[in-house]
Amino acid sequence: MTLKGGRPKTFTLPERREIKKIAKSRPTEHGLPFSTWSLTELTEFLVAEGVVGDISHEEGPGRPLAVPSADQ
C-alpha cells in the first residue's frame, strides 16, 4: 500500500469558477430531480460533468465545506 502525504491537490482558477457557478445554480437547471444541492450530490455532479477529476468532501481542519470564491 502506498500512502501519499502532503497537501491535497488544489483546483485551478477555471475549475474554481465552474465549481462556484454550478454550486450557486439550482440542480433543476441541470435536469436533476431535486431543488437544492447536498454536498454529495454536488461533488458527484462535478465529477460526472468532468469539471474536476476527483473531489473530496471530507470535513476536517483546514478543509472548509464552502465553495471557494472565483477570485481566490
Contacts in CASP RR format, 6 or more apart in sequence:
PFRMAT RR
TARGET T0000
AUTHOR 0000-0000-0000
METHOD contacts of the structure
MODEL  1
MTLKGGRPKTFTLPERREIKKIAKSRPTEHGLPFSTWSLTELTEFLVAEG
VVGDISHEEGPGRPLAVPSADQ
8 56 0 8 1.000
8 63 0 8 1.000
11 19 0 8 1.000
11 52 0 8 1.000
11 68 0 8 1.000
13 70 0 8 1.000
15 51 0 8 1.000
15 52 0 8 1.000
16 68 0 8 1.000
16 69 0 8 1.000
16 70 0 8 1.000
16 72 0 8 1.000
17 70 0 8 1.000
18 51 0 8 1.000
19 46 0 8 1.000
19 51 0 8 1.000
19 52 0 8 1.000
19 67 0 8 1.000
19 68 0 8 1.000
20 67 0 8 1.000
20 68 0 8 1.000
20 69 0 8 1.000
20 70 0 8 1.000
22 30 0 8 1.000
22 42 0 8 1.000
22 45 0 8 1.000
22 46 0 8 1.000
22 49 0 8 1.000
22 51 0 8 1.000
23 37 0 8 1.000
23 42 0 8 1.000
23 67 0 8 1.000
24 67 0 8 1.000
26 35 0 8 1.000
26 36 0 8 1.000
27 33 0 8 1.000
27 34 0 8 1.000
27 35 0 8 1.000
27 36 0 8 1.000
27 37 0 8 1.000
27 41 0 8 1.000
27 45 0 8 1.000
28 34 0 8 1.000
28 35 0 8 1.000
30 45 0 8 1.000
32 41 0 8 1.000
32 45 0 8 1.000
34 41 0 8 1.000
37 45 0 8 1.000
39 57 0 8 1.000
39 65 0 8 1.000
40 57 0 8 1.000
43 55 0 8 1.000
43 57 0 8 1.000
46 52 0 8 1.000
46 55 0 8 1.000
47 53 0 8 1.000
47 54 0 8 1.000
47 55 0 8 1.000
56 63 0 8 1.000
57 65 0 8 1.000
59 65 0 8 1.000
END
